[in-house]
Every structure is written in structure tokens, then in C-alpha cells.
């Protein structure tokens, strides 16, 4: 078991803090039952996981973590394929819902001015939660309303725009509070917990998560640009256009409404 060395390897070879934490967690589960990492023990472990009736998503996380650990040890391990997940429409917020949250935020959280800015940045700039945590105030350019995201996933810098409404909220917070650890003095876990609380207080029928805002941003921008995938791909920082196109999934109800609007226009 070389968990510290594995963690260091992940830091060098993986971009996402969440990925690193997830792979470490899954490998620790393996080593609770087995002392040696080899093909025989992995086969027994996978049979054990099947008997536990873990979800398809957890199974795929196990596969990814084991692959990463075998790469770290530079050994060949035979593994079954990932399980195909059932495709679900990802929950998202519309702009009017964000505005409603803004109006009610002072009654939900103590740090109203902080989360006014955070929610605006997440929704309109589509940041990953790790990117939000890395932000410094010097990364904001209020002259042209952009943020520079440094060394993002893919180890490149990315510039994203935000509207004037967000600039005002962020500037208001910055003027009243000094920077300590990062731009908003937050941690990923604190933001996740606060968003979950906001979602419950707002009565949403899904859990409000940082990535909900990223998904919402992609859908909002696709709608705003009339499905200009290439533009949205650049803003979101997607390596592949297929990732961007995933965000355009619509529910059956949305499809019906879109066609009904077309029919109404046709019959005028």
C-alpha cells in the first residue's frame, strides 16, 4: 500500500481535486479487504463489490481508481468494461430562478453579499468548483468584465466573461471584505453545503450542487448563442465538443413545448 506516493502521483497526473480525492477514497476501500494489489485480489474485490450491489456509478469509479493505481505501479491489470449509465436529464436552473434566489438569499444565508457574487460567477461564467476556490481577486478584470482562470483542467489558462449585474455584486463584496485565502474566502465543501441549504430553502425538487450551476451556464449560453457549440465549448473549457453537446439534452416536456410554439407560429 503506497497511498501517499499514489496521492503525489495523482497530483502530478490528474487535474481535478475531486478526482484525486475520489480515487484515493476508492483505493482505500480496496485496501480495507486486501493487503496486496494484484490481479487475483482485484478479481476477488470486484466479485465482492458485485455482491454488495453497488450502483453502476460506483462500479465505474472503482474501475477508474484501480486503473489509475495500476498505472501508478506500472503493472498491467485486466479489468471489465465500465457499466453503461442510464442517461438522465441533468437538473439545471433558469435565469429567472437565479434572480429569485438572489432576491431571497438574505433570508437564507448569513453571508448574503458573498453568495450573491458566488452564485452569479457560477451561473454566468460556468466555473468548476475547484476553479472558484483557486480564484484570486487579481484574476478579475472589471474593466472588461472577464475572469482569468489559471492552470485549469487541462493545465491551461482560460478567460471567461460575466455580465455587469455580476460585476456589481462581486465588487460590492470585495469592497466590504478583504481577501484572505482566495477571492471569496471559501472552500469547496463550504460552498457545496451552502448551495444544498439554498436549494432546500427554495423548495427545489433536486439537490442544488456547484455543478448544477455549470450545467445551467452551458444551457443558458447555448440558448443565448442559438446553439453555437464551438463558442460555448471555449467558454466552458471543454476539450471535446461532444461534452458541450451533452448539455443540450432536453426533457420530453421541453420538446413538446418547443414544437407547440413552432405549430402556433405556423398557424398564425
Number of C-alpha atoms within 10 A of each C-alpha: 12 9 13 10 12 20 18 12 16 21 14 9 12 17 16 18 15 13 16 19 12 16 23 20 14 18 21 15 13 20 15 8 12 15 10 12 18 13 14 10 16 18 15 13 18 17 12 13 16 13 9 9 11 11 13 15 14 14 19 17 19 23 20 19 22 21 18 20 23 16 14 16 13 9 12 11 16 10 14 9 9 14 13 9 10 8 7 9 13 16 15 21 18 13 14 9 13 16 14 11 19 17 11 14 19 14 11 16 15 10 11 16 20 20 22 23 22 20 21 22 25 23 25 21 24 28 24 21 22 17 18 22 18 20 20 19 15 10 15 21 13 15 7 12 14 17 21 17 20 16 13 18 19 12 10 10 12 16 16 19 17 19 14 12 10 20 21 14 19 24 16 15 21 17 8 9 14 13 11 10 13 15 22 23 15 17 15 17 11 10 19 16 13 16 20 18 17 21 17 14 14 16 10 13 9 13 15 22 20 25 19 20 27 24 24 23 27 27 24 23 21 21 12 11 12 9 16 12 19 15 13 22 20 16 19 23 22 15 12 11 14 11 14 22 17 14 19 18 14 13 11 10 8 11 11 10 11 11 11 12 10 10 11 9 9 8 6 5
